[in-house]
């Protein structure tokens, strides 16, 4: 059965019919300094992960679905439905989708596997191909580097560069003994950043895995999420901390000088976001999943956003909007220009 599963090639239909979605559009009303979402999308199943690729939001759910939401459309469509998996109790159920990414016509899908393992698929032109020998890696996150290579973060706080054409590991590097939490990639400059339970950020080179800087001091505990953005010679990082703190680091790539500061929140900070030009940051501010948007240059809060009903799992900036998703069924889209 295991050999069969490794070689499985599942032909799926790309459905134009959306899953059950309740969609509403509201004005961006401000009341007592709090802005309401411009758009709200309610899915049938719970959201595990979201990832923006140009004008398409990829969504992974806890029901084995990968959905695509075009930002100018009113509802998502189903790209792929993963086959059911089996637990230690011989139950058959839909897997959670932990990571999604897209490059050209290929969609990378990292999901729950049989008996507590993890699966890694490449979905292209209606076909779902399982990458072999992934069960033992305990993958926590996956993303494309280019059309031939993917970058993996393992629970053991190892990073892996994997060749999907040759089906082989190019390198596997241990960063520390702390457990892995998250990574982010800056593809044009060939850089990665990894966050872990120690609060330290490891900044390095994707091609080799070499660590070129360790950033620390703002978080003393687990960093749930990290984002980065490069403008000129400055690489800016923002972190979401279990210690109820947002960390902001700015690294000068020419001088290696680092400047940093922290912002306190009223609850564990599960999610952060940052604009592509690194002028704006955002974070989950309290247990009600309200979002503070602030200027990175001076920490000044410029917007306070409310409307979620569950804990956040992602905050994404576009040119004119902010997109937030939660562990429940809601995706909210906010107008930043009003």
Secondary structure, 3 states (H helix, E strand, C coil): CHHHHHCCEEECCCCCCCCCCEEEECCCCEECCEECCCEEEECCCCEEEEEEECCEEEEEECCCEEEEEECCCCCCEEEEECCCEECCCCCEECCCEEEEEEECCEEEEEEECHHHCEEEEEEECCEEEECCCCCCCCEEEEEECCCCEEEEEECCCEEEEEECCCCEEEEEEECCCCCEEEEEEEHHHCEEEEEECCCCEEEEECCCCCEEEEECCCCCCCEEEEEEEEECCEEEEEEEECCCEEEEEEEECCCCCEEEEEEECCCCCCCEEECCCCCEEEEECCCCCCEEEEECCCCCEEEEECCCCCCEEEEEECCCEEEEEECCCEEEEEECCC
